[in-house]
Amino acid sequence: MATNLQGKKTSRQKMKKGKAITLIVLVGILIGSIVYLVNDCLNFSLSSETNSVAVIKQTENQELNNVTTKPAKDQTADVSNIPSKMGNYEVVGQLVIDKIGVKRNLLAICDNPALDLSIAKLYGPEVNEPGNFCVCGHRETMLKELDTLKKGDTLYMINTKTKTKVNYEVYKVYECSPYDLSCLDQNEDGKREVTIITCTPSGAKRVVCKARET
């Protein structure tokens, strides 16, 4: 009887030992799986972060290139002699028409006091930007010989902010009614254009000079 009890006890001890070993193995497998998953997640996160940084740097480089790269037709201009303001008006650029001796600063706002100082922006985009940049000025003091310009004559404008210069070629000079505003129409083809407006000697009509980038 004692021998049977001892045998059963030994068998139970072996079963307990086997279960303990099995449990240890399972725990080891579980811990190993957790460690693998954690490492895998960390590696994925690190990889994603690295890729994100690379994408951000690439985007920053592209944006930098877009900012610093100038269109082929733009020339760098010296703006050191152009004031930032005239009176209370911001100077946004300069218009130069060598043929008729015009070299005038472009004021950002067009009103009577501004026109007493220089030529002023009437309508349109910024200086040398795509679209129809329209300016006006008094005939006797600013644009006396505007109506003598012919198709093919040249002029240029300087943008003081971007420090760039763009050349333009006259393609049309005409007179119109003061109520005819068609010269202010904006083109949508991405081209750059300038429209210069003054009055006739009598003041009854307007002289309009239109030029496109060359």
Z-matrix of the N, CA and C atoms (Angstrom, degrees):
N
C 1 1.468
C 2 1.511 1 110.47
N 3 1.320 2 118.54 1 -44.98
C 4 1.458 3 125.19 2 179.75
C 5 1.501 4 109.69 3 -61.72
N 6 1.352 5 116.14 4 -37.15
C 7 1.466 6 120.68 5 -178.82
C 8 1.513 7 109.98 6 -66.55
N 9 1.291 8 117.32 7 -39.58
C 10 1.473 9 121.45 8 179.26
C 11 1.513 10 111.19 9 -64.78
N 12 1.363 11 115.00 10 -41.90
C 13 1.467 12 118.87 11 179.89
C 14 1.531 13 110.91 12 -64.53
N 15 1.313 14 115.90 13 -39.67
C 16 1.469 15 120.02 14 -179.85
C 17 1.530 16 110.43 15 -65.29
N 18 1.359 17 114.73 16 -38.69
C 19 1.469 18 119.09 17 179.96
C 20 1.520 19 111.36 18 -65.45
N 21 1.340 20 115.09 19 -41.52
C 22 1.461 21 118.62 20 178.51
C 23 1.514 22 111.50 21 -64.96
N 24 1.349 23 115.08 22 -37.78
C 25 1.469 24 119.63 23 179.83
C 26 1.510 25 110.75 24 -64.16
N 27 1.339 26 115.15 25 -42.69
C 28 1.467 27 120.15 26 179.77
C 29 1.521 28 110.42 27 -64.32
N 30 1.318 29 115.66 28 -40.80
C 31 1.473 30 120.49 29 179.22
C 32 1.513 31 110.82 30 -62.82
N 33 1.333 32 116.34 31 -41.41
C 34 1.461 33 119.93 32 179.15
C 35 1.529 34 111.10 33 -65.19
N 36 1.326 35 115.21 34 -40.47
C 37 1.467 36 119.09 35 179.01
C 38 1.519 37 110.80 36 -62.41
N 39 1.340 38 117.10 37 -40.24
C 40 1.463 39 121.20 38 178.52
C 41 1.528 40 110.60 39 -64.40
N 42 1.355 41 115.53 40 -40.57
C 43 1.457 42 119.25 41 179.60
C 44 1.526 43 110.79 42 -64.23
N 45 1.378 44 115.51 43 -43.16
C 46 1.456 45 119.77 44 178.21
C 47 1.513 46 111.43 45 -61.96
N 48 1.361 47 115.52 46 -41.90
C 49 1.457 48 120.68 47 -179.83
C 50 1.527 49 110.40 48 -63.77
N 51 1.377 50 114.65 49 -41.24
C 52 1.467 51 119.33 50 178.99
C 53 1.514 52 111.84 51 -63.55
N 54 1.341 53 115.09 52 -42.19
C 55 1.456 54 119.40 53 178.79
C 56 1.521 55 111.29 54 -63.95
N 57 1.338 56 115.38 55 -40.14
C 58 1.466 57 119.77 56 179.74
C 59 1.521 58 110.84 57 -63.02
N 60 1.334 59 115.14 58 -43.36
C 61 1.473 60 119.50 59 179.15
C 62 1.527 61 110.31 60 -63.21
N 63 1.354 62 115.65 61 -44.35
C 64 1.471 63 120.50 62 179.10
C 65 1.525 64 110.85 63 -60.02
N 66 1.361 65 115.00 64 -42.28
C 67 1.450 66 119.82 65 -179.79
C 68 1.524 67 110.79 66 -63.80
N 69 1.331 68 115.01 67 -42.88
C 70 1.468 69 119.67 68 179.49
C 71 1.528 70 110.82 69 -61.28
N 72 1.338 71 115.35 70 -42.48
C 73 1.466 72 120.39 71 179.16
C 74 1.519 73 110.74 72 -62.58
N 75 1.358 74 115.74 73 -44.97
C 76 1.470 75 119.92 74 179.84
C 77 1.518 76 111.71 75 -62.66
N 78 1.366 77 114.55 76 -43.15
C 79 1.471 78 118.59 77 177.90
C 80 1.512 79 110.77 78 -61.39
N 81 1.358 80 115.79 79 -41.05
C 82 1.465 81 120.39 80 178.59
C 83 1.526 82 111.43 81 -61.43
N 84 1.355 83 115.03 82 -43.70
C 85 1.478 84 119.50 83 178.89
C 86 1.525 85 110.30 84 -63.00
N 87 1.349 86 115.60 85 -42.96
C 88 1.454 87 120.04 86 -179.77
C 89 1.522 88 111.49 87 -62.54
N 90 1.333 89 116.18 88 -46.23
C 91 1.478 90 120.08 89 178.83
C 92 1.514 91 110.51 90 -61.86
N 93 1.353 92 115.96 91 -42.12
C 94 1.463 93 120.06 92 179.05
C 95 1.514 94 111.81 93 -61.46
N 96 1.350 95 115.69 94 -41.05
C 97 1.468 96 120.39 95 179.57
C 98 1.517 97 110.95 96 -64.55
N 99 1.345 98 115.68 97 -42.16
C 100 1.466 99 120.02 98 179.51
C 101 1.521 100 110.96 99 -62.65
N 102 1.356 101 115.13 100 -46.30
C 103 1.470 102 119.64 101 179.21
C 104 1.513 103 110.67 102 -59.78
N 105 1.355 104 116.90 103 -42.55
C 106 1.474 105 121.10 104 179.80
C 107 1.520 106 111.18 105 -62.24
N 108 1.363 107 114.99 106 -44.75
C 109 1.463 108 118.98 107 -179.55
C 110 1.522 109 111.96 108 -64.26
N 111 1.342 110 115.99 109 -42.17
C 112 1.474 111 120.42 110 179.21
C 113 1.518 112 110.65 111 -62.25
N 114 1.338 113 115.83 112 -46.89
C 115 1.467 114 119.78 113 179.47
C 116 1.529 115 111.44 114 -61.91
N 117 1.350 116 114.67 115 -41.20
C 118 1.456 117 119.31 116 -179.60
C 119 1.523 118 110.69 117 -63.02
N 120 1.367 119 115.47 118 -42.03
C 121 1.459 120 119.47 119 178.64
C 122 1.520 121 111.52 120 -65.41
N 123 1.342 122 115.74 121 -41.22
C 124 1.462 123 119.45 122 178.80
C 125 1.520 124 111.17 123 -63.16
N 126 1.328 125 115.47 124 -42.95
C 127 1.463 126 119.29 125 178.90
C 128 1.520 127 110.83 126 -63.36
N 129 1.348 128 117.37 127 -39.86
C 130 1.477 129 121.21 128 178.86
C 131 1.521 130 110.68 129 -65.08
N 132 1.362 131 114.35 130 -43.04
C 133 1.461 132 118.05 131 -179.87
C 134 1.510 133 111.16 132 -63.76
N 135 1.345 134 115.77 133 -43.19
C 136 1.455 135 120.37 134 179.70
C 137 1.518 136 110.35 135 -62.92
N 138 1.353 137 115.26 136 -42.70
C 139 1.459 138 119.62 137 179.27
C 140 1.519 139 110.91 138 -63.41
N 141 1.349 140 116.33 139 -42.99
C 142 1.457 141 120.75 140 -179.95
C 143 1.514 142 110.77 141 -64.27
N 144 1.360 143 115.18 142 -41.84
C 145 1.461 144 119.37 143 179.38
C 146 1.511 145 110.84 144 -63.53
N 147 1.349 146 115.94 145 -42.04
C 148 1.461 147 120.14 146 179.06
C 149 1.511 148 111.10 147 -62.56
N 150 1.346 149 114.87 148 -44.22
C 151 1.462 150 119.08 149 178.23
C 152 1.517 151 111.51 150 -63.24
N 153 1.349 152 116.74 151 -39.64
C 154 1.458 153 120.53 152 179.78
C 155 1.516 154 110.88 153 -63.72
N 156 1.348 155 116.14 154 -43.08
C 157 1.464 156 120.49 155 177.89
C 158 1.512 157 110.74 156 -61.34
N 159 1.342 158 115.29 157 -41.74
C 160 1.466 159 119.66 158 179.81
C 161 1.521 160 110.88 159 -62.96
N 162 1.352 161 115.66 160 -42.18
C 163 1.470 162 119.81 161 179.22
C 164 1.515 163 110.66 162 -64.59
N 165 1.351 164 116.27 163 -42.87
C 166 1.464 165 120.51 164 179.57
C 167 1.522 166 111.12 165 -61.76
N 168 1.345 167 116.04 166 -44.22
C 169 1.461 168 119.86 167 179.19
C 170 1.517 169 110.94 168 -63.35
N 171 1.348 170 115.96 169 -40.90
C 172 1.460 171 119.68 170 179.39
C 173 1.521 172 110.51 171 -63.27
N 174 1.356 173 116.24 172 -42.17
C 175 1.463 174 120.31 173 179.00
C 176 1.514 175 110.92 174 -64.40
N 177 1.355 176 115.98 175 -42.26
C 178 1.469 177 119.70 176 178.77
C 179 1.515 178 111.19 177 -62.19
N 180 1.333 179 116.31 178 -40.91
C 181 1.466 180 119.78 179 178.63
C 182 1.514 181 111.31 180 -64.22
N 183 1.357 182 116.60 181 -41.08
C 184 1.458 183 120.27 182 178.42
C 185 1.515 184 110.89 183 -63.71
N 186 1.356 185 116.66 184 -42.55
C 187 1.460 186 120.20 185 179.01
C 188 1.514 187 110.81 186 -64.72
N 189 1.343 188 116.60 187 -39.29
C 190 1.457 189 120.51 188 178.11
C 191 1.513 190 110.69 189 -63.16
N 192 1.333 191 116.07 190 -41.85
C 193 1.465 192 119.78 191 178.23
C 194 1.514 193 111.13 192 -63.86
N 195 1.347 194 116.20 193 -39.22
C 196 1.461 195 119.60 194 179.56
C 197 1.518 196 111.56 195 -64.63
N 198 1.347 197 116.34 196 -34.47
C 199 1.453 198 120.58 197 -179.07
C 200 1.522 199 111.56 198 -75.38
N 201 1.340 200 115.70 199 -42.92
C 202 1.455 201 118.80 200 -172.21
C 203 1.520 202 113.47 201 -88.22
N 204 1.332 203 117.92 202 -18.89
C 205 1.459 204 119.85 203 -179.49
C 206 1.516 205 110.09 204 -83.32
N 207 1.323 206 117.34 205 124.70
C 208 1.448 207 121.99 206 -178.77
C 209 1.514 208 109.72 207 -99.55
N 210 1.336 209 116.76 208 149.51
C 211 1.463 210 118.89 209 174.42
C 212 1.518 211 110.68 210 -56.04
N 213 1.331 212 115.77 211 150.61
C 214 1.468 213 120.36 212 -174.50
C 215 1.520 214 112.60 213 -59.34
N 216 1.355 215 118.56 214 -30.23
C 217 1.455 216 121.31 215 -175.39
C 218 1.530 217 112.61 216 -86.91
N 219 1.316 218 118.33 217 -5.59
C 220 1.457 219 121.42 218 178.37
C 221 1.520 220 110.44 219 -85.53
N 222 1.308 221 116.10 220 135.64
C 223 1.456 222 121.34 221 177.06
C 224 1.524 223 108.70 222 -111.78
N 225 1.313 224 116.48 223 148.33
C 226 1.455 225 120.40 224 176.18
C 227 1.523 226 108.94 225 -72.14
N 228 1.325 227 116.07 226 135.05
C 229 1.462 228 121.05 227 -176.13
C 230 1.520 229 111.27 228 -120.04
N 231 1.323 230 115.53 229 145.31
C 232 1.455 231 122.02 230 174.72
C 233 1.531 232 107.87 231 -85.81
N 234 1.322 233 116.57 232 115.64
C 235 1.466 234 120.10 233 -177.55
C 236 1.529 235 111.61 234 -110.07
N 237 1.319 236 116.23 235 13.25
C 238 1.470 237 120.14 236 -175.80
C 239 1.527 238 112.80 237 -63.21
N 240 1.342 239 117.52 238 -26.14
C 241 1.463 240 121.04 239 -178.89
C 242 1.526 241 113.26 240 -96.19
N 243 1.325 242 116.52 241 3.72
C 244 1.472 243 120.71 242 178.57
C 245 1.530 244 108.44 243 -99.79
N 246 1.316 245 118.17 244 121.93
C 247 1.471 246 119.98 245 -178.67
C 248 1.518 247 111.71 246 -68.99
N 249 1.301 248 116.37 247 156.14
C 250 1.464 249 120.42 248 177.64
C 251 1.523 250 111.57 249 -80.55
N 252 1.327 251 116.21 250 -22.63
C 253 1.466 252 120.41 251 179.47
C 254 1.525 253 110.05 252 -144.55
N 255 1.329 254 115.43 253 152.86
C 256 1.457 255 123.22 254 168.74
C 257 1.517 256 105.89 255 -128.46
N 258 1.316 257 116.37 256 115.37
C 259 1.457 258 119.27 257 -172.09
C 260 1.512 259 109.47 258 61.60
N 261 1.317 260 116.07 259 -126.66
C 262 1.468 261 120.33 260 178.52
C 263 1.524 262 112.48 261 -98.29
N 264 1.333 263 116.40 262 12.15
C 265 1.468 264 120.22 263 -172.93
C 266 1.532 265 112.13 264 -109.35
N 267 1.329 266 114.89 265 135.50
C 268 1.468 267 120.88 266 176.94
C 269 1.526 268 109.88 267 -71.76
N 270 1.321 269 115.17 268 136.69
C 271 1.464 270 121.19 269 174.79
C 272 1.523 271 108.11 270 -94.22
N 273 1.339 272 116.78 271 120.38
C 274 1.466 273 120.72 272 -176.46
C 275 1.532 274 112.51 273 -103.67
N 276 1.318 275 116.77 274 -8.76
C 277 1.460 276 118.70 275 -178.98
C 278 1.512 277 112.08 276 176.62
N 279 1.320 278 114.07 277 -163.55
C 280 1.465 279 120.00 278 -179.98
C 281 1.526 280 109.64 279 -146.85
N 282 1.325 281 116.10 280 139.06
C 283 1.463 282 122.94 281 176.75
C 284 1.521 283 108.66 282 -109.35
N 285 1.332 284 116.19 283 128.64
C 286 1.466 285 121.11 284 -179.66
C 287 1.523 286 109.46 285 -127.88
N 288 1.346 287 115.74 286 121.65
C 289 1.470 288 122.23 287 174.62
C 290 1.525 289 106.53 288 -124.52
N 291 1.315 290 116.32 289 93.86
C 292 1.463 291 120.71 290 -173.04
C 293 1.525 292 112.62 291 -60.09
N 294 1.313 293 118.00 292 -37.33
C 295 1.465 294 121.38 293 -175.40
C 296 1.522 295 112.95 294 -57.75
N 297 1.306 296 117.53 295 -36.51
C 298 1.468 297 120.17 296 -178.38
C 299 1.531 298 112.09 297 -113.02
N 300 1.322 299 116.38 298 15.25
C 301 1.459 300 120.78 299 174.12
C 302 1.518 301 115.41 300 68.83
N 303 1.323 302 117.04 301 31.87
C 304 1.467 303 120.85 302 179.73
C 305 1.530 304 110.03 303 -97.33
N 306 1.308 305 114.84 304 126.20
C 307 1.468 306 121.52 305 173.40
C 308 1.519 307 106.12 306 -146.18
N 309 1.327 308 114.74 307 91.50
C 310 1.451 309 120.05 308 -172.04
C 311 1.520 310 111.75 309 -126.88
N 312 1.326 311 114.70 310 142.06
C 313 1.455 312 119.89 311 175.12
C 314 1.524 313 109.97 312 -73.38
N 315 1.316 314 116.02 313 146.48
C 316 1.461 315 122.43 314 -179.55
C 317 1.527 316 109.60 315 -99.90
N 318 1.303 317 115.95 316 120.41
C 319 1.460 318 120.89 317 -179.83
C 320 1.523 319 110.49 318 -91.73
N 321 1.327 320 116.27 319 148.01
C 322 1.464 321 121.40 320 -173.15
C 323 1.515 322 113.29 321 -72.65
N 324 1.340 323 118.21 322 -25.69
C 325 1.463 324 121.99 323 -175.34
C 326 1.528 325 109.38 324 -123.94
N 327 1.322 326 115.00 325 139.61
C 328 1.463 327 120.68 326 -179.78
C 329 1.522 328 110.63 327 -107.38
N 330 1.333 329 116.38 328 109.81
C 331 1.457 330 122.12 329 169.32
C 332 1.529 331 106.87 330 -149.27
N 333 1.307 332 117.42 331 177.98
C 334 1.465 333 120.33 332 -174.27
C 335 1.530 334 113.65 333 -59.94
N 336 1.341 335 119.70 334 -44.83
C 337 1.462 336 119.10 335 177.44
C 338 1.538 337 112.55 336 -62.50
N 339 1.340 338 116.54 337 -36.43
C 340 1.464 339 119.94 338 178.84
C 341 1.521 340 110.70 339 -65.51
N 342 1.348 341 117.31 340 -41.34
C 343 1.465 342 121.54 341 -178.44
C 344 1.525 343 112.06 342 -69.34
N 345 1.321 344 116.93 343 -19.58
C 346 1.460 345 119.87 344 173.98
C 347 1.529 346 111.35 345 -74.51
N 348 1.350 347 115.84 346 -20.44
C 349 1.462 348 120.86 347 -178.11
C 350 1.522 349 112.89 348 -94.56
N 351 1.336 350 116.65 349 -40.88
C 352 1.467 351 119.50 350 -174.84
C 353 1.528 352 109.88 351 -167.98
N 354 1.343 353 115.14 352 -161.11
C 355 1.465 354 122.30 353 174.18
C 356 1.535 355 107.37 354 -87.18
N 357 1.316 356 117.18 355 145.88
C 358 1.466 357 119.35 356 -175.77
C 359 1.515 358 112.07 357 -131.62
N 360 1.320 359 115.13 358 151.06
C 361 1.463 360 121.34 359 176.46
C 362 1.519 361 109.42 360 -70.07
N 363 1.323 362 115.89 361 128.40
C 364 1.459 363 122.11 362 179.86
C 365 1.530 364 111.73 363 -99.35
N 366 1.351 365 115.79 364 -40.98
C 367 1.466 366 118.95 365 -172.89
C 368 1.523 367 108.87 366 -167.13
N 369 1.334 368 115.97 367 156.40
C 370 1.460 369 120.51 368 173.01
C 371 1.516 370 114.20 369 109.80
N 372 1.334 371 116.18 370 -166.27
C 373 1.471 372 122.34 371 -176.63
C 374 1.531 373 111.02 372 -76.73
N 375 1.329 374 115.62 373 -170.66
C 376 1.456 375 119.88 374 174.60
C 377 1.529 376 109.63 375 -74.44
N 378 1.315 377 115.86 376 167.82
C 379 1.467 378 121.06 377 -179.59
C 380 1.529 379 110.49 378 -57.59
N 381 1.330 380 115.95 379 128.87
C 382 1.471 381 123.60 380 176.91
C 383 1.525 382 114.13 381 65.00
N 384 1.326 383 116.79 382 20.88
C 385 1.460 384 120.30 383 173.87
C 386 1.523 385 109.29 384 -98.00
N 387 1.345 386 118.43 385 158.38
C 388 1.468 387 120.50 386 179.02
C 389 1.523 388 111.75 387 -56.11
N 390 1.323 389 115.12 388 136.10
C 391 1.456 390 120.32 389 -178.54
C 392 1.517 391 110.87 390 125.03
N 393 1.314 392 116.51 391 -169.08
C 394 1.465 393 123.78 392 -176.84
C 395 1.526 394 108.98 393 -107.19
N 396 1.317 395 116.85 394 102.44
C 397 1.462 396 122.89 395 179.62
C 398 1.523 397 108.09 396 -86.29
N 399 1.329 398 116.71 397 114.42
C 400 1.468 399 121.27 398 -173.00
C 401 1.524 400 110.91 399 -109.72
N 402 1.323 401 115.88 400 129.94
C 403 1.460 402 121.49 401 179.43
C 404 1.521 403 109.40 402 -130.15
N 405 1.319 404 116.46 403 161.11
C 406 1.466 405 119.94 404 176.27
C 407 1.525 406 109.31 405 -144.69
N 408 1.340 407 114.79 406 160.61
C 409 1.458 408 120.44 407 -179.61
C 410 1.517 409 110.31 408 -163.35
N 411 1.330 410 115.91 409 158.03
C 412 1.458 411 120.23 410 178.08
C 413 1.522 412 110.20 411 -65.42
N 414 1.304 413 116.15 412 143.45
C 415 1.464 414 121.17 413 -177.33
C 416 1.532 415 111.68 414 -67.55
N 417 1.321 416 117.04 415 -55.15
C 418 1.461 417 120.73 416 -170.66
C 419 1.534 418 113.19 417 -66.06
N 420 1.309 419 117.12 418 -33.71
C 421 1.462 420 119.98 419 -175.11
C 422 1.522 421 114.85 420 -100.46
N 423 1.342 422 117.43 421 -21.89
C 424 1.467 423 119.75 422 -173.06
C 425 1.525 424 114.05 423 -124.02
N 426 1.330 425 117.10 424 -42.16
C 427 1.466 426 120.54 425 -170.21
C 428 1.535 427 111.25 426 -133.10
N 429 1.315 428 115.75 427 48.54
C 430 1.462 429 121.33 428 -172.39
C 431 1.524 430 114.35 429 -58.11
N 432 1.305 431 118.53 430 -38.56
C 433 1.465 432 121.64 431 -174.99
C 434 1.530 433 113.01 432 -109.94
N 435 1.307 434 117.24 433 24.99
C 436 1.466 435 120.30 434 -178.02
C 437 1.528 436 111.53 435 -58.00
N 438 1.346 437 116.82 436 -36.75
C 439 1.461 438 119.85 437 -176.89
C 440 1.523 439 113.99 438 -73.90
N 441 1.337 440 117.49 439 -4.12
C 442 1.471 441 120.32 440 177.28
C 443 1.526 442 112.14 441 -89.29
N 444 1.322 443 116.93 442 -8.17
C 445 1.461 444 119.75 443 179.04
C 446 1.520 445 110.51 444 -68.78
N 447 1.327 446 115.91 445 147.42
C 448 1.458 447 122.58 446 -178.51
C 449 1.525 448 110.34 447 -122.98
N 450 1.318 449 114.92 448 164.05
C 451 1.459 450 120.96 449 175.52
C 452 1.528 451 109.05 450 -57.75
N 453 1.322 452 116.65 451 130.35
C 454 1.453 453 121.74 452 -179.33
C 455 1.514 454 113.61 453 101.24
N 456 1.344 455 118.12 454 -16.43
C 457 1.465 456 120.23 455 175.39
C 458 1.533 457 109.44 456 -66.79
N 459 1.307 458 115.55 457 157.17
C 460 1.467 459 119.61 458 -174.38
C 461 1.526 460 112.00 459 -120.56
N 462 1.307 461 114.23 460 158.46
C 463 1.459 462 122.76 461 175.04
C 464 1.520 463 106.97 462 -154.38
N 465 1.315 464 117.05 463 171.98
C 466 1.465 465 118.96 464 174.49
C 467 1.519 466 110.24 465 -147.37
N 468 1.328 467 114.18 466 158.93
C 469 1.457 468 120.98 467 176.33
C 470 1.525 469 109.56 468 -126.87
N 471 1.323 470 114.95 469 145.87
C 472 1.461 471 122.22 470 177.54
C 473 1.532 472 108.42 471 -114.66
N 474 1.312 473 115.66 472 133.39
C 475 1.462 474 122.11 473 173.85
C 476 1.529 475 107.09 474 -97.88
N 477 1.321 476 117.27 475 115.65
C 478 1.463 477 120.33 476 -175.47
C 479 1.525 478 112.80 477 -71.20
N 480 1.327 479 117.31 478 -25.75
C 481 1.462 480 120.41 479 -179.29
C 482 1.520 481 111.26 480 -74.03
N 483 1.335 482 116.67 481 -47.39
C 484 1.468 483 120.93 482 -178.70
C 485 1.522 484 112.77 483 -90.24
N 486 1.342 485 115.84 484 -9.00
C 487 1.470 486 122.09 485 -179.71
C 488 1.529 487 111.38 486 57.00
N 489 1.334 488 114.22 487 44.85
C 490 1.455 489 119.85 488 -179.54
C 491 1.521 490 110.75 489 -123.86
N 492 1.322 491 114.47 490 153.91
C 493 1.467 492 122.51 491 -179.35
C 494 1.516 493 108.73 492 -125.48
N 495 1.346 494 116.38 493 134.90
C 496 1.458 495 122.01 494 179.22
C 497 1.529 496 108.63 495 -128.11
N 498 1.326 497 116.02 496 134.18
C 499 1.461 498 121.74 497 178.61
C 500 1.525 499 110.51 498 -90.51
N 501 1.332 500 115.51 499 143.97
C 502 1.462 501 122.15 500 -179.92
C 503 1.532 502 109.27 501 -130.42
N 504 1.334 503 115.43 502 153.06
C 505 1.467 504 121.52 503 177.68
C 506 1.516 505 109.95 504 -122.14
N 507 1.331 506 115.83 505 129.35
C 508 1.460 507 121.43 506 -179.43
C 509 1.528 508 109.81 507 -65.50
N 510 1.337 509 116.41 508 133.55
C 511 1.465 510 119.39 509 176.10
C 512 1.524 511 112.47 510 -122.55
N 513 1.341 512 116.33 511 -9.08
C 514 1.462 513 117.92 512 -179.74
C 515 1.529 514 110.32 513 -163.31
N 516 1.358 515 115.67 514 135.06
C 517 1.459 516 122.26 515 173.01
C 518 1.526 517 107.16 516 -133.87
N 519 1.319 518 117.16 517 127.44
C 520 1.468 519 119.17 518 -176.09
C 521 1.526 520 110.54 519 -155.29
N 522 1.343 521 115.22 520 169.32
C 523 1.453 522 122.56 521 175.31
C 524 1.524 523 109.34 522 -108.41
N 525 1.317 524 115.68 523 148.53
C 526 1.467 525 119.29 524 178.45
C 527 1.524 526 109.76 525 -151.62
N 528 1.311 527 116.00 526 171.40
C 529 1.453 528 122.67 527 176.97
C 530 1.535 529 110.22 528 -68.95
N 531 1.317 530 116.72 529 148.19
C 532 1.476 531 119.02 530 175.36
C 533 1.522 532 113.06 531 -60.03
N 534 1.323 533 116.58 532 -18.36
C 535 1.468 534 120.85 533 -178.22
C 536 1.535 535 112.61 534 -93.86
N 537 1.321 536 115.69 535 -3.32
C 538 1.467 537 120.08 536 178.32
C 539 1.527 538 108.78 537 -88.10
N 540 1.318 539 116.06 538 106.98
C 541 1.472 540 121.56 539 -176.21
C 542 1.526 541 112.81 540 -103.42
N 543 1.324 542 116.95 541 12.91
C 544 1.468 543 119.91 542 -177.41
C 545 1.531 544 112.20 543 -62.95
N 546 1.338 545 117.07 544 -24.28
C 547 1.468 546 119.81 545 179.99
C 548 1.525 547 112.02 546 -66.45
N 549 1.324 548 117.06 547 -15.71
C 550 1.469 549 121.39 548 -179.51
C 551 1.524 550 112.66 549 -87.85
N 552 1.334 551 116.97 550 -6.03
C 553 1.467 552 120.26 551 -177.87
C 554 1.528 553 110.65 552 -56.01
N 555 1.324 554 114.96 553 140.77
C 556 1.464 555 120.89 554 -179.17
C 557 1.529 556 110.89 555 -94.42
N 558 1.335 557 115.87 556 133.19
C 559 1.462 558 118.81 557 174.71
C 560 1.526 559 109.06 558 -80.70
N 561 1.310 560 116.54 559 156.73
C 562 1.465 561 121.84 560 -177.35
C 563 1.518 562 112.00 561 -123.24
N 564 1.338 563 115.58 562 22.02
C 565 1.464 564 119.07 563 -177.85
C 566 1.527 565 112.58 564 -99.98
N 567 1.327 566 116.93 565 8.15
C 568 1.459 567 120.55 566 178.68
C 569 1.511 568 114.16 567 80.68
N 570 1.339 569 117.33 568 2.56
C 571 1.460 570 120.95 569 179.98
C 572 1.525 571 110.23 570 -84.16
N 573 1.338 572 115.11 571 159.78
C 574 1.458 573 120.31 572 177.82
C 575 1.527 574 109.71 573 -104.96
N 576 1.314 575 114.89 574 135.77
C 577 1.457 576 120.99 575 -175.53
C 578 1.528 577 108.92 576 -142.12
N 579 1.329 578 116.35 577 151.68
C 580 1.459 579 120.56 578 174.96
C 581 1.524 580 108.59 579 -128.44
N 582 1.324 581 115.90 580 136.51
C 583 1.463 582 122.70 581 176.28
C 584 1.522 583 107.99 582 -119.73
N 585 1.336 584 116.46 583 123.50
C 586 1.463 585 122.02 584 -177.94
C 587 1.528 586 107.96 585 -113.47
N 588 1.321 587 116.31 586 128.01
C 589 1.469 588 121.30 587 -173.29
C 590 1.526 589 110.57 588 -124.80
N 591 1.312 590 116.08 589 134.56
C 592 1.463 591 122.45 590 170.95
C 593 1.523 592 107.27 591 -144.54
N 594 1.337 593 117.56 592 -173.26
C 595 1.466 594 119.70 593 -179.08
C 596 1.526 595 111.07 594 -107.80
N 597 1.303 596 116.23 595 163.21
C 598 1.463 597 121.58 596 173.52
C 599 1.536 598 107.83 597 -74.65
N 600 1.358 599 118.20 598 166.12
C 601 1.477 600 119.73 599 -179.46
C 602 1.523 601 113.88 600 -53.75
N 603 1.328 602 116.94 601 -35.52
C 604 1.468 603 119.68 602 -179.77
C 605 1.527 604 112.81 603 -81.18
N 606 1.322 605 116.07 604 -17.67
C 607 1.460 606 120.40 605 -177.85
C 608 1.509 607 113.82 606 83.39
N 609 1.342 608 117.19 607 -0.07
C 610 1.470 609 120.68 608 -176.16
C 611 1.529 610 111.82 609 -77.22
N 612 1.318 611 116.86 610 -28.15
C 613 1.462 612 120.73 611 -178.45
C 614 1.527 613 110.53 612 -128.68
N 615 1.317 614 114.63 613 177.20
C 616 1.452 615 121.24 614 178.02
C 617 1.521 616 110.46 615 -115.83
N 618 1.330 617 116.42 616 140.84
C 619 1.458 618 122.55 617 172.50
C 620 1.520 619 107.04 618 -97.82
N 621 1.327 620 116.24 619 128.03
C 622 1.464 621 121.65 620 -178.20
C 623 1.528 622 109.35 621 -121.24
N 624 1.305 623 116.09 622 127.36
C 625 1.460 624 122.51 623 175.18
C 626 1.516 625 108.30 624 -116.82
N 627 1.344 626 116.39 625 124.93
C 628 1.458 627 120.25 626 -179.27
C 629 1.531 628 109.54 627 -118.48
N 630 1.338 629 115.71 628 136.79
C 631 1.456 630 120.24 629 -178.62
C 632 1.525 631 109.72 630 -141.13
N 633 1.347 632 115.96 631 149.18
C 634 1.460 633 122.33 632 178.34
C 635 1.515 634 110.20 633 -116.03
N 636 1.338 635 114.77 634 155.52
C 637 1.462 636 119.40 635 178.19
C 638 1.547 637 109.90 636 -61.08
N 639 1.311 638 115.19 637 145.49
C 640 1.468 639 119.34 638 -179.25
C 641 1.509 640 110.91 639 -98.28
